[in-house]
Amino acid sequence: MRRRTLLAAAVAGGLATAGTTPSYAAGRRVLHVRPGDSVQAAVDAVSGPGWTIVVHPGTYREVVNVPADKTGLTLRGATRDPRAAVLVYGNANGTPKPDGSGTYGTAGSATFTSAAPGLTVRDLTLANDWLRADHPDITGTQAVAAYLTGDRSHFENVRLLAHQDTLFVDTSALDAFDRMYFRHCHIEGDVDFVFGRATAVFESCHFRTLRREVSFTPKGMVFAPSTARANPHGLLAVRCRITSTAEDGAYKLARPWVPSYEPTAWPSLVVRDTWIGPGIDAAAPYTNMRDAHPWQTMRFREYGNTGPGAKVTTPENRPQLTATEAPAHTRETYLGEWRPYT
């Protein structure tokens, strides 16, 4: 099923066009956004910390940017079903900007962008429905659903849908260790679809790799961390599921990303206590992005994983944490004094 068909089928509400002013809840720091309203207009309308924006069922086709001064903002769906309220757009890295100033780039392609510390997002779908097949002339095919910076970003019961580079967990500066926490989220894509420099914990999340009509393998990778060398904590997936709509063994678990603007990066990924389905190549679950930065020199570890994609057939290809090392890789150690899970 094509992405736009999938989104249309999942939402009972109508298509919202951006530009209409949302409504205030009398006497409270709450704004309600309904079909016909603009989510961005609601973000622009809040002033000061601690506001809540409630998004009612519908599909909102717009780009939303939450700036750093919207501290402590909560953006949530009006129901507990994240399929009911969908924020979606369709830009890619190589999409030309309307003003002729160039293309959007990877981060600029995001449907949802936030730099706000203390952001909470719940019960929503964030999607980028740009498709390679519709744009054979564009070579920059990264199309981000959410680009996040800002410490203490918390996502709960959120669906993040795209193909390449779905979720970009970044930091506000090269020397910042911004923390992010995702729980009960559904994240899907094909190439490097969870990537970036942040300290990000994924607890009880579902990662799904998509069928991709290409002749080569691997057809994609789930994770591509770019952790700063000074940061002891990168990406952590704990008690998650990794499934696939593609054929068995078509995907790698991860590859390291060492950006040209940060050549000292030392990518870190720990996947533990997670069920890994047959879509992941169990014999060789890691690969290189560039041969100058081999995955074997990175901080890639597993612990206590189960499922056909977790089977250790070639031990040197699946480095494991020891029982002594495992306690250092928990949500508590990664997030410190911030406890969004309590």
ABEGO torsion letter per residue (X at the ends): XBAAAAAAAABABBBBBBGBBBBBBBGBBBBBBBBGBBAAAAAAABBEBGBBBBBBBEBBBBBBBBBAABBGBBBBBABABAAABBBBBBBBAABBBAAGAEBAEAAAABABBBABBGBBBBGBBBBBABBAAABAABABABBBABBBBEBGBBBBGBBBBBBBGABBBBBABAABBBBBBBBGBBBBEABGABBEABBBBBBGBBBBBBBBBBABOBAEBABBBABBAABABBBBBBGBBBBBABBBGABBABBBBBBAABAABBBBBBBBGBBBBAABBAABABBBABAABBAAABBBBBBGBBEAAABBABAAABBBBBAAAAAABBAAAAAEABBAAX
